Amino acid sequence: MKKIAIGCDENGFEMKEAIKAHLTELGVEYEDYGCGPGETVLYPEIARRVAVSIMEGKHERGILICGTGLGMAITANKIPGVRAATCHDVYSAERARKSNNAQIITFGAQVIGTVLANKLVDVWLASEFAGGRSQPKVDLIDEIDREFRRQ
């Protein structure tokens, strides 16, 4: 697996640092797209950086953290070909990959703690897209994405 892209706004900084330490323990390389300590950013800019790295093939997967995870997912899903899912439980993290082939997982640092976030990272990294009966659904998501993509 290529390096994981990771980013956050100021609400997610502590969680991002904990996840980075966890990824290091797992031997998973990552590239940090911000924010830095004490920095205040607009989360859509961080989401754009990470999602564009996925779109361009620089990274296969990404992790984004803000207060709820929702704004990061909404923004990342605006980038063509990117599928981002907000996950706050193990089942959703697994299905984000297996059923929806989500390349980006988002977390809400004000919704879950770092222990759970690290567990969700483990499950998400261990899961792969299953295809099967989910394949036509993901194909249709991609078709809709291409149909409405702004040029």
C-alpha positions in Angstrom: 0.0 0.0 0.0 1.2 3.5 -0.8 1.5 6.0 2.0 -1.7 7.1 3.7 -2.7 10.7 3.3 -3.8 12.3 6.6 -5.1 15.7 7.5 -7.2 17.6 10.0 -8.4 21.0 11.2 -7.6 22.4 14.6 -10.4 20.3 16.2 -8.8 17.1 15.0 -5.1 17.8 15.7 -4.7 15.7 18.8 -6.6 12.8 17.2 -4.5 13.1 14.1 -1.3 12.9 16.1 -2.5 9.8 17.9 -3.5 8.1 14.7 -0.1 9.0 13.2 1.6 7.3 16.2 -0.6 4.3 15.7 0.2 4.1 12.0 3.9 4.3 12.8 3.4 1.4 15.3 1.7 -0.6 12.5 4.5 0.2 10.1 2.2 2.2 7.8 3.7 5.2 6.1 1.7 8.4 5.9 2.0 11.9 4.6 0.6 14.7 6.8 -1.4 17.4 4.9 -2.0 19.5 8.0 -2.9 21.2 10.2 0.1 21.9 12.4 0.1 22.6 16.2 -1.7 25.8 17.1 -2.7 26.4 13.5 -6.2 27.4 12.5 -7.4 26.3 9.1 -10.5 26.0 7.1 -11.2 22.2 7.0 -12.3 22.2 3.3 -8.7 23.2 2.2 -7.3 20.2 4.1 -10.0 17.9 2.7 -9.2 19.1 -0.8 -5.5 18.5 -0.4 -6.0 14.9 0.8 -8.8 14.1 -1.7 -6.8 15.5 -4.7 -3.8 13.3 -3.6 -6.2 10.3 -3.9 -7.6 11.5 -7.2 -4.1 11.9 -8.7 -3.0 8.5 -7.5 -0.4 9.7 -5.1 -2.1 7.9 -2.2 -4.6 5.0 -2.3 -6.3 6.0 1.0 -6.7 9.0 3.3 -7.8 9.9 6.8 -9.5 13.2 7.6 -10.5 14.5 11.0 -12.5 17.6 12.0 -15.1 18.2 14.8 -17.7 15.8 13.4 -16.1 14.3 10.3 -19.0 15.4 8.2 -17.6 18.6 6.6 -14.4 16.7 5.7 -16.5 14.0 4.0 -18.7 16.4 2.2 -15.7 18.3 0.8 -13.7 15.2 -0.1 -16.7 13.8 -2.0 -16.6 16.9 -4.3 -13.3 15.7 -5.8 -14.0 13.6 -8.9 -13.6 9.8 -8.3 -13.2 10.1 -4.5 -15.5 8.3 -2.1 -15.3 9.4 1.6 -17.2 8.1 4.5 -17.7 9.3 8.0 -17.4 6.4 10.4 -17.9 6.3 14.1 -18.3 2.5 14.6 -16.5 -0.7 13.5 -19.3 -1.9 11.2 -19.4 1.3 9.2 -15.6 1.4 8.9 -15.6 -2.1 7.5 -18.5 -1.5 5.1 -17.1 1.8 3.9 -14.3 -0.3 2.3 -16.0 -3.6 1.6 -19.3 -2.3 0.2 -18.5 1.3 -0.9 -14.8 1.2 -1.8 -14.3 4.4 0.2 -10.7 5.6 -0.2 -11.1 8.2 2.6 -12.4 7.7 6.1 -13.4 10.7 8.2 -13.7 11.0 12.0 -15.2 13.5 14.3 -12.8 14.3 17.1 -15.7 15.7 19.1 -17.7 12.6 18.5 -15.3 9.7 19.2 -12.1 9.2 21.2 -8.7 8.2 19.9 -8.9 4.6 21.1 -11.9 4.0 19.0 -10.5 6.0 16.1 -7.4 3.8 16.1 -9.6 0.7 16.1 -11.6 2.0 13.2 -8.3 2.7 11.3 -7.3 -0.9 11.9 -10.6 -2.3 10.6 -10.6 0.1 7.6 -7.0 -0.7 6.6 -7.7 -4.5 6.9 -10.8 -4.3 4.7 -10.8 -4.4 0.9 -13.6 -3.8 -1.6 -15.5 -7.0 -2.0 -17.1 -6.3 -5.4 -19.9 -8.9 -5.8 -23.3 -7.5 -5.4 -21.8 -4.1 -4.3 -20.0 -3.7 -7.6 -23.0 -2.5 -9.6 -23.7 0.0 -6.9 -20.2 1.4 -6.9 -20.2 1.4 -10.7 -23.4 3.5 -10.6 -21.9 5.9 -8.0 -18.9 6.4 -10.4 -21.3 6.8 -13.4 -23.2 9.5 -11.5 -19.9 11.2 -10.6 -18.8 11.3 -14.2 -22.2 12.5 -15.4 -22.2 15.5 -13.1 -18.5 16.3 -13.0 -17.8 19.9 -13.7 -15.2 20.5 -16.4 
